[in-house]
Structure formats: C-alpha cells, structure tokens
Amino acid sequence: MKRTLLFAVLMIFFIRVFAQIQSGVPIEGDVYYEEDVVHASTMRNSSRKALPSDWNITSTIENCFDKDNIGEYAWLMTADGETKLAVTLTYSGDDDRYKISSQEVKFYFYEGTGNVITDSNKEQITETGTYVGNYTLENTDNSATVQLTAPANFPDRFLSSAYYSFYVIIKVKFAKGGSAQIAKNIGISRCGVLFLHGLGGDKTCFQKFANYLIKSGAYISKQLMLRDYNTTNSSAFYDNTHKYQVVKFGLEALSDGLFYAGIASTKYDMIGHSMGGILERLYIQEVDNLHTNKLITLNTPHFGSLWGDTYVEVKSHSKENMDNKVVKLLWDAADGTVDGITDLLYDDDPSRQAIVDLAVSSKAIQELNSTSADKLTGIPVCAVGSQIDNIDAVENDVWYVISEPFYEVQSYVMEHLFNEEVPQRERRFQTDDEEGSDLIVGVESQRGGCAASAIYKGYFHEAFHTCSPNWSVIHKKLLELLNSNRYFGFSYGGFGRPSNGSWVRENRAKANSNYITHFEEPRPSSFIKIDAIETYDDNYTHEIRLTHSNDMKTIMACSFLSKDDMIADYDKDTMYFDIRKFEGEKTVYAIGRTDYNALVIDSVKISTEFITSIPILKGTSELQCTINGNELKVEDVSEPYNISIYDSNGSVLTEMRSNPSHTYTLPRNNGILIIEVQSKEGSQKIKVKTKTNK
C-alpha cells in the first residue's frame, strides 16, 4: 500500500514537471531553511528543506506593466531595469524568541541538489548589479524583506538561455540570540518580445523567426507574442493605434503570458515588419513611451512608400477608363476574388486607408515624423532592412516571381495600364532611391534617418519585402540585437525626419506623373498571346510565354490567386511564376499596351494539380518514386537513404530513414509536398500533390 502510494505521488510529481517542461514554463527551485542551535532544547530541527508551518517566504510583484498584477506572486523578473519583486520572510507565530532584530542577505548561483544553505559547492554572486539588480533591505519584528529591482540588461553569461536563476539567502538574527537562514529561488528572464506584421500579413510573418529563437534555446514560447491584427491591418494608422489598440493589446497578451509562467515584466522588446514597425513606433510616440525596452523595425517605410502614392493617383485618374472592354474584363475577373478591384479603386472604403497612409506624401507619414517622434529619445532603436541585389537577382537570365499581397501588386499593375511612363523592369520607380530597395520600400525610407541601421543585400527570394522576415541573415541580425546590451547596436536619438531634398521631390513628382485618361481601339494587327507550361523547378512552378505584335509599349502577365494574393510580371516574353501554395484552377491574363495607347488581352487557365508520379528534380541516379493515395513508394534502390518532407513554404514536416518495404505514409492527406531523398549518391527532390483515395 505504501509503495503504491509512493509510486502515485512520484508519478504526479514527474507528470507535473514534464508538463512544465513541455509548456516551456520555468521550474522554480525548492525553499531551504536552517536554524542555529542556541535554543536546541526548545527549537525545531536545525536544518530542513521546507519551512516550519509558522514561517513563510514569498516573492510578490511591486512594479510591472499590468498594475493589476502588483501584489501577486512571481519568482522571475524580466531584465528591464524597472520590474520589482519583494522577497519577504514572515514569522506568524507568537514565540517572542523569534523576534527579528536584523537581517543580512547573500546571493548564490547553485546547480546542486542538496541544501543550498549548507552545501559549500555554490558560487556567491559578487557582481550583484549585473546578475541580481539593485536591492534594498527592510525588516520589522516579524518580517524581513529584500526589495529587488531587475538588472537593466540580460547578462552575456546566460545568452544561450531564456532565463537564469539564483538563490536569495536571507539570514535573520533574533533579539534573544540565535538566527535562521532561508533560501528562496529567484530568476531573471529575458524581456518578452512583441512581433507585429504589416499590411496584408498575419502572425505567420514572424513564425519562422520565433521557431528559430525557441530552437536556439534563447527563448521559450511564453516570452514571444506573435500579434495578429489581419482583420484591421488595412485600416488607418491612427485607427490601429488608438481605436483597435493593436500594440497595446499585444503587450497586454505578452504580459499575461509571462505572468502565467511566473515572470513579472515591465518593459518589452518590439520588432515590427513593414507597417508593423510604424504601429509600434506610433504606440511609443502617441500612447506610451515608458514600457519599451528596445524597438527594432524591419523593412519599415518610415518615410513612406510610393505604392501608396501610386494607389492614390490611379484611383483619381482611372475611373473614366471603365468603358474600355479590356479593363472591364480584367476587373470582372477579379471581382469576388480580391473584394472587387472596382471597389478598391472607386469606393471610399475606410478599411483600405492604410494604403493611402503609406504614401510618401501622406498626412500620416508626415505625422509619424513630426515632433511627437521626440518621445523616442532615450529608447534604444534600430532599423533593419533588406535590398534586392539586382545583379544577383537574375541568374542565367531567369527572374522568377512569387505571389504577393494584393495591395502590393495592384499598384504596379495599375501603373502599367494607366501611367504614360512605363515603369522599368527593376521597379525602381517605387523608390527613386539611389541605394535601391526591397522592391516595396526604399533603403532610405527603411533607415528612417536612424543612426543605428543595418541593410542586407540579397537575392530576390531572400531580400524582397515580404520574404525578409524568413531570411536567415535577418534572423541572425535580429537575435544579435536582442542579445545585445541595450547600449550597443542601438540609437538613443530616435529616427530622423525626411529632408526636403531630391528623394522626396522626385517621389512626389513621380506620383503626379502623366496618367492615361483615354484608350484607343486596338488595330487588327495588334495582338498578344499567352501560353503556360508546368515545370518542376525548385524555384517556380510555371513558365509563362508571351508572343505579341511589335507595337507593344509594355506587356504584363498576372493572375488573381486568392482573396488576398496576386502574382504578376512585366516586359519579358518568358516569365517564371511560382504558385505552389495555391490549389485549383487559376486564370493567367496577358495584357499588352500599344505605343498608341490601346489595350489587348489574352488568357490561359493553369492548374496546380501535379501528377502523382513525377520526374526527379535533382540528382543523377535512377531512383524512382511513385505516389499511391497517401503513400510514397521508393523503387529500385538497395542502399540506405533518408527522406525529408517539406511543405510548400519549405518547413520540415517529417524526416524518416529508409525501411525494408520502401513505403512511407505522407504527413498530409492533401496538399503540395516537396520530398527530398538523400543517399550517398547525393540529394534528389520531387514535388507532388497528395490525395486520399476515396
């Protein structure tokens, strides 16, 4: 019976510990107690793991972000220089021999399993300011309190960890002689991080980076908050800041998650991509500048983006062209798929105000860089961005394109249709920035006049505006900044203000360029024709070929892939589209604008339904794979091999070693998968769309 009971207790203990580990919640160490022997005849045992019933020690929050948590229990603090805990030892008995006359405190690192008070194998902390923070002592007749203020920085010694702990050992001396020592575990956590996506995005924007941080061991999930505001992310900057309180609610959720894990917190690191960086910056400038530990913006248009100016100009010029049959056909194709291009262009829908706010010349950008920006002074800020390397982006004359959020693509589509001055292939019209851009935001705008900035050049699929949050180079830089002492790698002067120089003048001049107000009827000799060929390249799924008459001033191909996504390319006879994330039949349109301003159009339907047995993409061996239902069969192979299966975004779904049957169940019933087979001869990949046999 006793063994059964002991086994049950141990099982409950291990289940609780395992659950804590699995959930990423820090595990608090035990409390230890020791008395001297002055009152040996009447006092309790001299040393024990638990406190006697009439003694209590606790740690309560004295300062934090959420004032409702003050007075509540926590045993860790974020390293922000502001969070405070009170570690209080209290005697509730009535024996006057335990009246406290004074106290002293020491701090120790301890990794042993015995009683930290008596175990000599512990490390006393002498640099208390670095590892413990500031502290003061206070005591009454029946209590002793150590008031702790968290250190301002997470120390270098523990950068590979999400948190660390130490023991506070309080020694109280009794008025009638004798003393007692009590050891309480206290921890220091990294600051929580709020991630905020931009216009047209959602919380998956930073999912890969969050996974990277957790896998590195530097963070646990409770320290990271991927805020999703996709239902309002096309609303005005002001509304998202004040009406929908996107950042404020994100910080509250982050605070709650930390509190659940036993962590008190006051300041937070914030990382925002694109418009997300603007909203985090506005929160500091207009709502609260007391609770930010660090602000890092990524590809953020601090000085605006010409996408917004283009949208405003096209909207004001293009309504007269609705009688053109080619424009009508394109509009009708989009209706119901992207909320209707006609609504987007001609209705004053406030939910799309963010596109206008992003314009270089918008009131919102002017206010962002107004005197309120001075509230950032003293807060560590850094601007990180990316730049397309136009030389490296074209390899063997192949420039492949991927789907983009509709709001980013439609402006460029409209430019090709309505702007007399056709944009160039590099799309530099979006910035007129001599340093280049990420094809959406110019480097100068990404820097935002910040004294601390880092811009990385890369291939299109790495450095493009919406790709950069997944780029490994960016991951390393962001972790470096999160790891950095707040005083290094950051600017304390906030962001700069855009000058009245050539950059702004040229952008505004471009935004007010000449737009076409009337299309001519096409001549019989003017034509455009489109063909689409399905391919099995790693980088793209379809080769788009255009043939046309010689009188074309500009040509383009585009497709509406989903409610929020579009893909397009321009001024090439052969284009490479990657639409692997989108299932079903899609229509690709080819549009040509002649040198006498007439429009011609053609279309072709394509499918993402891949055959179930397809050729090997890489490798030289005769390895063959087939799919039957939801099973993969590898044939004609005798040596060992490994299989890795990825989704269409490149995330690993599962990894397997070869088995005697050479048959493997795929991890999804439906969807596009990339299957990599690795043997001594090399690596080979196939791309399949799996289905369940009915």
N, C-alpha and C positions, 0 to 999 in steps of 0.2 A: 504494500500500500504506500509506504513512504517512498519507495523507488519510483512508483508510478506518479506520485505527486511531484517528486523532484523532477522527473522527466518532463511532466507537463509544464512546470514553471520554467524550466530551461528552454523548452520549445517556444513558449510565449515570448521569452526574452529574445531568443535568436530571430524569431519572426519579426518582432518589433525593430530590432537592429537592422535586419535585412531590408525591411520596408523603408527605413530611414535612408539607408544607403541607396536603394533603388530610386527613391524620390529625390535624391540629391540634397536632403536636409542634413545640415551639420549635426554631429552627435556630441552632446555635452559630456564632459568628464565627471567623475564622481566627486562628492564633497568629502573632505577628510577632517578629522578632529583629534586633538591631543590636549591633555591636561598635564600639569606638573604634579608632583607628589607631596606638596605641602600639606594637603588635607587628606592624606592617603587613607586615614581611618574612616573618613566620612564621605569622601568623594567617589565618583564612579571610576570605572576602569580608566586607566591613564591614556589609552590610545584606541581609536576605533575608526571605522570607515564612515559611519553615519553619525550625525549629530544626536545628542541626547534630546529627549522629547521637549524639554523646556528651552532649547536653543534653536534658533532659526537663522539661516543666512539666505539672502536673495539678492537679485540684481534687477533693478527697475529703471525704466526709461525716464530721464529727466529733461532731455531735449531731443526733438525729432521733427520730421516733416509733418506727419499727421498728429496734430495735437491731441486727438482722442486716444492716442497710444501712450501718452505721458502717464506714468504711474503703473503701466503694465510691465509684465516680465519680459525680459530679453537677456540673452547672455553674450551676444556679439554686437559689435558696433561697426558701421562702415567707416573706412579710413577717410574721413572728410573734414576733420578738424573742428566739427561742430556737434556731432552726436555725443550725448552724455548718458552715462549709467551711474547709478548709485548702488554700490555693493554694501549691504547693511547686515551686520551681525546683531541679533537681538536676543536678550535673555528675558523670558516671560515668567520665570519662577519667582518665589518670594524669599529665597535664601540670601540674606544680606552678605554672606561671604563671597557672593559673585557680583558684588557691586563693582563696576568698572571704574578704574581711576585714570587709565591712559591706554593708548594703543600705539602700535607701530606696524608698518606694512612692508613686505618684500614681494618681489615678482620673480617667477621662475618659469623657464621652459622645462617641460618634463614629458618624456615619452615612455616612462616605465609603467609597470602595472601594480606597483606596491603603493604604500602610503607616501605621497609626495613630501609630507612634512618630515618624516623620519628617513626617507631614502636619500642618501648622500649623492646619488647619481642624478643630479639635476643641475641645470645651468641657471645661475642667477642673472637676471636682466639688469645690466648696469646702464644701458642706453635707454632709459625709460621713455624719453621723449620720442624716440624713433619707433619703439615697439609697443609701448603701453599708451603713450599720450601723456597729457598733463593730469595731475591728480592732486586732490586735497584731502585732509583727514578731519573728521569731526566725531566727537563721542559724547554720550550722556552717561548717566549711572548704569543704564541697562542696554546701551547700544553703542556700536562702533561703525562708522560709515566711511568708506573710501569713495570719493566722487571722482569718476574717470571721465576725461574728455578724449575722444578718439584722436589718434595721430592724424596729421594733415595729409600724409601720403602712405600708400601701401609699400612697405619696405622691400628693397631689392632681394633680400634673402629669401622671400617667400613668393617670388613672381611666378613660379611654376604651380602655385596653389591658389585655390579660390578664397581661402581664409586660413588663419593660423590661430592657435590658442596658447594661453599661458595660465599659470596659477597665481591668483592673488592670495597670499598668506597673511592673514590678519592675526597679530598677537596682541591679546588684551591682558592687561595687568589688573589684578583685583586689589581693592583698597586694603583688604585684610591679609594680603600676601597671596602668592601663587599667581599662576597665569594659565591661559589656554590659547591654543593656536587652531585656526580654522582655515582650510584651503578651499577656495572656490574657483572653478574653471571659468575663464572669460576669453572671448575670442574677438579677433579683428577681421572683418570681411572687406573684400574689395567693394568699391561703390557699385551700386546697381547701374545697369546701362539701359536707357530707353532708345530703341531703334524706331525710326519713323520713315516710312516710304514716301514716295512722291505722287504727283498727279498721274492717274491711270494705273497705279500699282496697288499692291496689298502687302500684307505682312510677310509673304514669301520672299519679298525683296531681299531681306537680310537672313533668311533661314539658313542658307549655306554657311554664312559667316558665323551665325550663332552656333551651328553644329561644330564648326571649326574651333570656336572658343571652348566649348564643352569638351570636345575630344582632346584638346591640348591640356586639359586639367586646370586651366587658369580660371574657369568659371563653372558654376553649377547653374542649372536651369532657372532657379529662383532669383538669380541675380540678373537675369536678362528678360526684357519685356519687348516683344515684337508687337508694337501698337498697330492695329488695323483700323483705318478710317476710310475704307474704299467707298462706303456709301455716301460720303460727303467730300471726297478728295478733289472733285472738280468745282467745289464751291469757293467763294471768295476767301482770300487770305484772312480777312477780318472775321468772317463767319466761323471759319475753322479754328481761329484763335479764341474768339470771345463767345460765340453762340454755341458751337459744338464742343469747345474746350478740349480739343484733341490732345494737346500736350498735357494739360492739367490732369485729365482723366487717366492718361497713360502713366504719369508719375504716381498717381494715387494707386493704380493697379500694381505698379512696381513696388511701391511701399508696402502694400498688403502682402505681396508675395514674399518679400524679405521678412516681414513681421511673422508670417506663418513659419518661416524657417528659423525663428528665434533671433533675427537680426534687426536691431534698431538702426534707422537711417535718416539722414537729414539732407544730404546733397547727393546729386546723381550725375553720372556721365550721360551725355546725349549725343547720339550720332544720327544725322538725318540725310537721306539721299534726295537730291534734287529739291523739289518744293518742301519735302520734309525738313530739310535744313532751314528753309525760310521760316517755317512754322515754329520750330524750336527757337530760332533766333527771335522771332516776334514775341514768343512767350516770355523770354527774358526781358525784352525791351518794353513790353506793354503790360505784362501781368505780374511777373515775379522774378526778380534777379537775385534772390537770396538762397536758392536751393540748387544751383548748378555747380557741379564740381569741375566739369570740362564740357566744352561744346566742340564737336568735330563735324564739319559739313562735308558732304561728298557729292561732287558734280552739281553743286547748288548754284543757281543763277542769281547771285547777289546783285548783279547789275541788269538782270532780265535776260530774256532770250527772244530772238526775232521770230520764233514760232508764234508768239503772242501777237506781235505787230502784224505778221502776215495774216493771221486769222482775222484781226480787226479790219484790215484793209480789204481782204477778199470779201468779207461779209458786207461791206459797204458798197462794193462795186459790182458784185456778180448777180444780183437779183434780176437785172434786165436780161440776162442770158438764158433764163429758164425756158424760152421758146425754142432754143436750139435742140434739135432732136437727139444729138449725141450726148449733150449734157443731161437731158431728161432721162435717157436710157441709163446712164451711169447713176444718176440719183435714184431712179426706181430700183436698180439692182441693190442699192444699199439700204433702202427703206425697210425697217423692221429688223435689220441686222445690226446697224450701228445707231439705233434710235432715230434713223432718218437723217440723211445729210441735209435735206431741206430744212428740217427743224434746227439743225446745228448752225446753218448759215443765216437763216432768215428770222428766227424767232428769238426774242429776248428772254432766254431761259436762264434764270439766275444760277442754276446749278452748274453752269459752264463758265462762270465768272473767273475762275482760276486761270483759264487760258488767257483771258484779257489781262488779268493781274500780272502775268508773267512777261508781258510786253516790256521792251526796253523803255518805252515812253510812258508806261502806265503810272497812274497815281499811286498804286500800291507799291511799286518799286521805289518811287520817289519817297514815300513814307517810310519804307524799310530802311532807307539810307538817310533818314532825317536826323534831327538832333536826339531823338529817342535812342538812337544807336549808342549814345554815350553811356547808357546803362549797362553796356557790356564791359565797360572799363573795369579792369581788375579781375575779370573772369577769364580763365585760360581758354583760348580759342585757336583752332587750326583749320585751314581749308585744304581739303584733299580733293584731287580731281584726276581726270584722265584726258588723254589727247590721242586721237587717231593718227597713227603714223601712216600718211598716205602712200609712202613708198612701200612700206612693208605690207600694207593692207591689200595690195594687188600682187598676188603670187602666180606666176605663169599666166598672166592676163585673166585670172579668174577672180572676180569680186562677187562674193555670194552675199545674199541679203536674207535677213530673218524677219519674222513678224515683229511688229512694234505696236505699242498702244496707239489706238486710232487717232488720238489728238495730236500725236507727234507726226504721223504720216500725212494726215489730211491737208495740213498747211502746204506741204511741198507739192502734193497733187494739185492743189488749187493754183499754186504758183505756175506750174507747167501749163495749166489750162488758161489762166487769165492774165498772167504777167507778160507784158510785151518783151521784157528782158528775161530770157530763159535762164534759169539757174544752171550753174555748171555742175559737172559730174561730182566734184568733190563736195558739193553742198556748202561751200564756204560762204555763200550768201547768208547763211544763218547767223554768222558772227562778224564777218569782216575783221576778224581778229588775226593779226599777223602771226600770233603764236599758234593758231589753229584752234581746234575744238574737239568735243566728243560727238560732233555732228548735231548736237542739240544746243549745247551751251559753250560759248567761247571760253578759252583759258582765262582771259582777263576777268570775265564775269565769275568764273569758278573761284578765282583767287579772292575776289571781292575786296581787294585792297588790304588783305590781311598780311601782316608782317611774317606770319608763320604759315607756310603753304607747301604742298608737295603735289606736283602734277606728273603723271606717269604716261609715257608714250607706249602704245601697244597696237597689236593687230585689231582689226575691226571687231571680231567676236570677243575681244577682251576689254578694249578701251571705249567701245560705243557706250553711249549714255546709260542705257538700261542694262548693259552687261557688266559694268564695272563693279557693282556690289558682289558679283560672283568671282571676280578676278583674284587669283592667289596673291598677286603682288599687292593689291589693295588690302587683302586680309592681313598680310604681314605688317603693312604700314599701320593699319588701324590698331592691331594688337600692340605694336610698338608704342603707339601714342597712349593706349590705355594703360600700358605698363609704366609709362614714363612718369617720373616725378612731375608734378604739375608745373614746376618752374622751368622745365626743359622741354623744348619742342613746341612751345605754345607762345602765343602773343597775348599780352595783357592789355593791349590798346584797342581791342575790338576790331571791327572791319573798317575799311576806308570807304570813302564816298566816291561815286563815279565822277570823273572830271568832265569838263565841258569841251574836251578835246576831240580829236578826229574820230575816235572809236564811236562815241555817242552820235556825232553829227552824221557819220557815214551810215550808221544803222538806221537812224531816223529818215535819212534821205532814201535809203533802200526801201523802208516801209512805206514811203509815199511815192514809190515809182509808178510808172505808167501802166495801168491795167486796161485790158481789152474790154470794151463795152458792147461790141457787136461782132458776131462771127459771120463769115461769108458762107455760101453754099459750096460744098466741095465740087470740083470739076470731075468729069468722068475718068480722067487719067490718074486721079489721086486715090491711093488705097493703102491699107495696112492689113497684114495677115499675121496670125499668131499660131504657133504650134507648141505643144508641151510634151516633153519626153521624160518619163520617170527614170530616175537614176538611183544608184546605190552608193554614192559617195559619202564619206564621213561628214562632210560639211553642208551638203544640200540634198534635197530630195527630187527636184525637178529642174530640167534645163528648158528655159523658155526661149524660143526662137521667133524673131520678128523679121518679116520681109515687108518692104514698103516702096512707094514711089520716091523719086529723087527730090521731090519738092517739100519734104518734111523739115520743118524747123526744129521740132522736138518730138520724141516718141517716148512712150512710157507703157509699162505693164503693171497692173495692180489687181489685187483680189481682196474681198472682204471675208475674213476667216472666221470671225465670231462677232459677238455683240460688241466687243471692245478692241478687237485686233484687226490689223490690216497689214498687207505686205505690198511693196512697190519698188520698182527700179526704173531707171531712166536712161535714155540716149545711148543705148547699146543694142546691137542686133541679137546678141546672145546674153541671156541673164540666168542667174542661178538662184532659185528660190528654195529656202528651207522651211517646209511647213509640216515637219514631223510631229508637232504637238497637236495637230488638228485633224480630226477624223471626218470621214464622209466626203461627199462630192462638193467641189468648190468650182466657181467660175473665175477664170482669169481674163481680164479685159486688156486689150491693146488699144491705145489711143494715140493718134498722131495729130499734130497741129501743123498745118502747112505754112509756107512762107507768106501766103496771102491771108492767113488767119481763118482757115476753115478747119473743122474737126472731122476726122474719120475714125471708125471704131471697128474692132473685131473681137471675138471672144472664143474661148475654148473651155470645156469642162475637164477638170482633173480630179483624181481620186487619191486618197491616202491609203486605200486598201492594198496592202502589199501581198504578193503571192506567198504561199506558206512555205515554199522551198526556194531559196534564192541563192545566187552565186556568192562565193566568198569575197569579201571586200579587200582583205589583206592576206598576204602570205603566199607561199609557193607550193605547199603540199597539196595532196589530192583529197584532203579532208572534206567530207560531205555531211551536211546537216539537213534534217527534214523535220517538219512540224506536223503532228497529228493531233488535232484537237488542242489540248493544252500541254502536250508532251513534246519535248525536244529529243530527237534521236541522232546520235553521232555515229557515223558509219565509216568503215574501212580505216580503223585506227587500232594500233596494238599497244603503243607506248602510253605511259601515264600523261595526263593533261589536267588542267584546271579550267573551270568555267566561271566567268563573271558575267552577271546580267545587270544591265543598266536600264533606267527609264529614258524617255526621250530627252530629258534635261541633263543626262549624264550622271545621275545619282545612282549609287550602287544599291540594287535591290537584294541580291543574294550572291554568294560565292560557294562553289561546290568543287569537290575533287572527283575525278573520274571513277566510275563504278563498273563492275563486270558487265552489266546489262547495257551500258552506254545510253540509258534512257533517263530523262530528268523532267520533273514537273516544273513548269514555269510558274513564277510567283503571281501572275495575274491572269484572269480569265480573258480579259480583253485589253487591248492597248498595244502601242508600238514599243518594242523592246530592242535593245542593242545587246547581242550575245557575243562575248569575246571568249575564244578558246585559245588557251596558251599551252604550248608544248615546247620541247627542246628545239623544235624547228622554227619557233617564232610565235607571233601572235596573229590570230585571224579573227575577223569580225563579220557577223551577219546582222541584218536588220529584218525583223519580222513583225507582222501584226498577228497577234494570237487571237484565237476564237475558241469558244466552247461548242463542241458538237452537241446538237440537240437531238 
